[in-house]
Amino acid sequence: MAKIYKTDHTYTAAHFMGDVKTGQTFDEWWPHITLLAPFRAREYEAMAGFMMTVEDMESIQVQLGVRKLGEIALYGDNNDIPVRPIVGEGAIALGVMHGLLLARFHDKIIDPRYSGSNYHPHVSIKPNHIDPGEKELSVDSLCLVHDGGSGPDTIVAAEKFSTR
């Protein structure tokens, strides 16, 4: 029988570049698009809410913006997180996906500064992880990531979107 945790845990919903699988653990995040900033919920609430929301999402292509070829923007409290902004219709589609997740978990968001009208779709990167000339990428899946605190983070659900 599966163990059901009765305490809240911290989760994030993100699309990762590259292959991922449920149960995968990691200490350092690689290029990704955060669809929902960290939130706290019980395991069953997070899993059920995530699965119900993701089941109607569809794959999209998004355009990556650059001010000059190879240039990145800096986000975060200290303007020290390199990102590639997402522009055009892809940004709107990601905003809708964010809104669906936010509607489900709005009362569980830890820091609302990056949610709702403050959500700005972007790919969080590390220098040289994404070809600076790359202009488009496919968003075809979403992961629910459990924050491991001082230990590794774990992908607790990795779901492919519909391709209708």
C-alpha positions as semicolon CSV with decimal commas, in nm:
position;residue;x (nm);y (nm);z (nm)
1;M;0,000;0,000;0,000
2;A;0,132;0,345;-0,093
3;K;0,230;0,571;0,191
4;I;0,018;0,887;0,206
5;Y;0,200;1,178;0,366
6;K;-0,011;1,388;0,601
7;T;0,227;1,683;0,606
8;D;0,280;1,945;0,341
9;H;0,573;1,924;0,101
10;T;0,709;2,177;-0,147
11;Y;0,651;2,118;-0,519
12;T;0,716;2,300;-0,846
13;A;0,565;2,236;-1,190
14;A;0,817;2,267;-1,474
15;H;0,894;2,157;-1,830
16;F;1,252;2,030;-1,862
17;M;1,462;2,032;-2,177
18;G;1,558;1,673;-2,256
19;D;1,434;1,336;-2,139
20;V;1,299;1,296;-1,787
21;K;1,127;1,017;-1,599
22;T;0,922;0,977;-1,286
23;G;1,147;0,895;-0,991
24;Q;1,447;1,077;-1,136
25;T;1,645;1,267;-0,872
26;F;1,882;1,559;-0,920
27;D;2,081;1,812;-0,721
28;E;2,104;2,082;-0,986
29;W;1,827;2,199;-1,219
30;W;1,905;2,200;-1,591
31;P;1,732;2,424;-1,852
32;H;1,360;2,435;-1,783
33;I;1,044;2,643;-1,798
34;T;0,871;2,685;-1,463
35;L;0,495;2,669;-1,510
36;L;0,410;2,707;-1,142
37;A;0,639;2,851;-0,876
38;P;0,694;2,653;-0,555
39;F;0,381;2,564;-0,362
40;R;0,313;2,360;-0,049
41;A;0,061;2,077;-0,046
42;R;0,011;1,726;0,080
43;E;0,138;1,463;-0,159
44;Y;-0,205;1,339;-0,266
45;E;-0,331;1,697;-0,321
46;A;-0,029;1,785;-0,533
47;M;-0,044;1,466;-0,740
48;A;-0,421;1,466;-0,796
49;G;-0,435;1,837;-0,876
50;F;-0,138;1,812;-1,111
51;M;-0,275;1,509;-1,298
52;M;-0,624;1,656;-1,337
53;T;-0,484;1,984;-1,469
54;V;-0,226;1,835;-1,708
55;E;-0,463;1,588;-1,874
56;D;-0,615;1,860;-2,094
57;M;-0,292;2,038;-2,189
58;E;-0,157;2,017;-2,544
59;S;0,193;2,042;-2,691
60;I;0,299;2,386;-2,813
61;Q;0,596;2,544;-2,989
62;V;0,739;2,854;-2,821
63;Q;0,962;3,128;-2,956
64;L;1,270;3,225;-2,758
65;G;1,345;3,593;-2,748
66;V;1,684;3,760;-2,746
67;R;1,775;4,125;-2,753
68;K;2,090;4,046;-2,951
69;L;2,204;3,709;-3,076
70;G;2,362;3,527;-2,784
71;E;2,243;3,773;-2,521
72;I;2,042;3,653;-2,225
73;A;1,828;3,832;-1,969
74;L;1,887;3,814;-1,594
75;Y;1,595;3,743;-1,358
76;G;1,563;3,671;-0,988
77;D;1,585;3,877;-0,672
78;N;1,951;3,956;-0,743
79;N;1,930;3,964;-1,123
80;D;2,169;3,668;-1,130
81;I;1,961;3,395;-1,297
82;P;2,027;3,375;-1,671
83;V;1,713;3,319;-1,881
84;R;1,587;3,326;-2,238
85;P;1,248;3,504;-2,245
86;I;0,964;3,334;-2,431
87;V;0,780;3,566;-2,668
88;G;0,478;3,571;-2,897
89;E;0,193;3,321;-2,898
90;G;0,396;3,068;-2,699
91;A;0,416;3,312;-2,409
92;I;0,038;3,348;-2,418
93;A;-0,013;2,969;-2,428
94;L;0,227;2,919;-2,135
95;G;0,041;3,194;-1,948
96;V;-0,281;2,995;-1,996
97;M;-0,113;2,675;-1,869
98;H;0,021;2,871;-1,571
99;G;-0,330;3,004;-1,507
100;L;-0,479;2,654;-1,505
101;L;-0,223;2,535;-1,251
102;L;-0,255;2,853;-1,047
103;A;-0,635;2,814;-1,034
104;R;-0,586;2,471;-0,878
105;F;-0,307;2,568;-0,632
106;H;-0,353;2,945;-0,580
107;D;-0,392;2,918;-0,204
108;K;-0,076;2,706;-0,174
109;I;0,178;2,928;-0,356
110;I;0,475;3,011;-0,132
111;D;0,581;3,338;-0,299
112;P;0,318;3,510;-0,516
113;R;0,574;3,747;-0,671
114;Y;0,618;3,504;-0,962
115;S;0,255;3,406;-1,017
116;G;-0,056;3,543;-1,183
117;S;0,006;3,877;-1,354
118;N;0,371;3,856;-1,239
119;Y;0,433;3,535;-1,438
120;H;0,675;3,594;-1,728
121;P;0,748;3,276;-1,928
122;H;1,118;3,209;-1,977
123;V;1,369;2,927;-2,000
124;S;1,597;2,925;-1,696
125;I;1,940;2,830;-1,821
126;K;2,304;2,810;-1,736
127;P;2,548;2,965;-1,979
128;N;2,611;2,740;-2,282
129;H;2,323;2,502;-2,199
130;I;2,106;2,630;-2,482
131;D;2,247;2,731;-2,819
132;P;2,217;3,112;-2,821
133;G;2,099;3,091;-3,182
134;E;1,810;2,856;-3,097
135;K;1,485;3,036;-3,167
136;E;1,213;2,778;-3,096
137;L;1,147;2,480;-2,873
138;S;0,867;2,233;-2,813
139;V;0,686;2,222;-2,481
140;D;0,533;1,875;-2,482
141;S;0,543;1,763;-2,119
142;L;0,523;1,881;-1,762
143;C;0,683;1,751;-1,444
144;L;0,584;1,779;-1,082
145;V;0,903;1,816;-0,880
146;H;0,927;1,748;-0,507
147;D;1,173;1,982;-0,336
148;G;1,417;1,766;-0,144
149;G;1,525;2,051;0,084
150;S;1,892;1,990;0,160
151;G;1,880;1,664;-0,038
152;P;1,810;1,597;-0,404
153;D;1,488;1,703;-0,576
154;T;1,269;1,430;-0,728
155;I;1,044;1,424;-1,032
156;V;0,733;1,266;-0,883
157;A;0,529;1,287;-1,205
158;A;0,637;1,334;-1,568
159;E;0,344;1,365;-1,806
160;K;0,344;1,402;-2,185
161;F;0,083;1,639;-2,330
162;S;-0,179;1,547;-2,585
163;T;-0,085;1,610;-2,950
164;R;-0,443;1,645;-3,078
